[in-house]
Amino acid sequence: MLIYLCQDDIQATPMAVAAYFQVTKAMATNMATALVRQGYLQKIPSTTDHRQKYLVPTVKARTLVDSTYQKYFQSVQLIKDKLGPEQFAQLIHNLTLANQVLLEARRDE
C-alpha cells in the first residue's frame, strides 16, 4: 500500500486503495488505520466532501519506500537474470495464479 501511495500524484481514499488491490474496503481501511498508528500515513479530509479522507504518506513512509523499493527491484532483476526469460515468465504466471486463488478465497470468506 505504501509503494502505491508514494507514487507521484496519487490521491487515494481507502475505497480507491481497495479497488486497486482488489480487496474489501474494510481490509484497506484496517491496513490504513494500522499504518496511521505507526506513523506511515495521515488521513487528510477532502476539501469537497467532508465524509471522504485521503491517505497521504508521511516522510517516514517515503523514507521507508525509498530505501526498500530499489532493493526489491534489484532482487527481482537478479531472479530474472538467473532464471532467464522463459522460467521468469513461468514464475510470474504461477505467482499470478496464486494471487487469483488468494483473492477468490478472500471473496468467499
C-alpha positions in Angstrom: 0.0 0.0 0.0 2.8 2.4 0.9 4.5 1.9 -2.5 1.2 2.6 -4.3 0.5 5.7 -2.2 4.1 7.1 -2.6 3.7 7.3 -6.3 3.6 10.8 -7.7 0.1 12.5 -7.9 -1.8 9.7 -6.2 -4.7 10.9 -4.1 -6.3 7.8 -2.8 -9.2 7.1 -0.4 -9.5 3.7 1.3 -12.1 2.8 -1.3 -9.7 3.6 -4.2 -7.0 1.5 -2.5 -9.4 -1.4 -2.0 -10.3 -1.2 -5.7 -6.7 -1.1 -6.8 -5.7 -4.1 -4.7 -9.0 -5.9 -5.2 -9.7 -6.2 -1.5 -12.6 -5.1 0.6 -12.9 -1.5 1.8 -12.8 -2.8 5.4 -9.5 -4.6 4.7 -8.0 -1.4 3.1 -9.3 0.7 6.0 -7.8 -1.7 8.6 -4.5 -1.6 6.9 -4.6 2.2 6.6 -5.5 2.6 10.3 -2.5 0.4 11.3 -0.2 2.5 9.1 -1.6 5.7 10.6 -0.9 4.4 14.1 2.7 3.5 13.1 3.2 7.0 11.6 3.4 6.0 7.9 0.1 7.6 6.8 -2.1 10.6 7.6 -5.8 10.8 6.8 -6.4 14.2 5.3 -10.1 15.3 4.9 -11.3 16.1 1.4 -12.0 19.8 0.8 -15.1 19.0 -1.3 -16.6 16.1 0.6 -16.4 16.0 4.4 -17.1 12.3 4.5 -14.0 11.5 2.4 -10.5 11.1 3.7 -7.3 10.9 1.6 -4.5 8.6 2.6 -1.3 10.6 2.5 2.1 9.1 3.1 4.3 10.7 5.7 8.0 11.5 5.4 8.6 8.3 7.4 6.7 6.3 4.8 8.5 7.9 1.9 11.9 7.2 3.5 11.0 3.5 4.0 9.8 3.1 0.4 12.8 4.9 -1.0 15.2 2.7 1.0 13.5 -0.6 0.1 12.0 -0.1 -3.3 15.3 -0.2 -5.2 16.5 -3.2 -3.2 13.2 -5.0 -4.1 13.6 -4.4 -7.8 17.3 -5.3 -7.7 16.2 -8.7 -6.2 13.6 -9.2 -8.9 16.1 -8.3 -11.6 18.6 -10.9 -10.1 15.9 -13.6 -10.2 15.1 -12.7 -13.8 18.7 -12.7 -14.8 19.4 -16.1 -13.2 16.2 -17.8 -14.4 16.2 -16.5 -17.9 13.2 -15.1 -19.8 11.2 -18.4 -20.1 11.5 -19.5 -16.5 10.9 -16.0 -15.2 7.7 -15.7 -17.3 6.6 -19.0 -15.8 7.3 -17.8 -12.3 5.3 -14.6 -12.9 2.5 -16.8 -14.4 2.5 -19.0 -11.3 2.5 -16.1 -8.9 -0.4 -14.6 -10.8 -2.4 -17.8 -10.4 -1.5 -18.0 -6.7 -2.8 -14.4 -6.2 -6.0 -15.2 -8.0 -6.5 -18.2 -5.7 -6.0 -16.0 -2.7 -8.3 -13.3 -4.0 -11.0 -15.8 -4.6 -10.6 -17.3 -1.1 -10.9 -13.8 0.4 -14.1 -13.2 -1.6 -15.6 -16.5 -0.3 -14.9 -15.6 3.4 
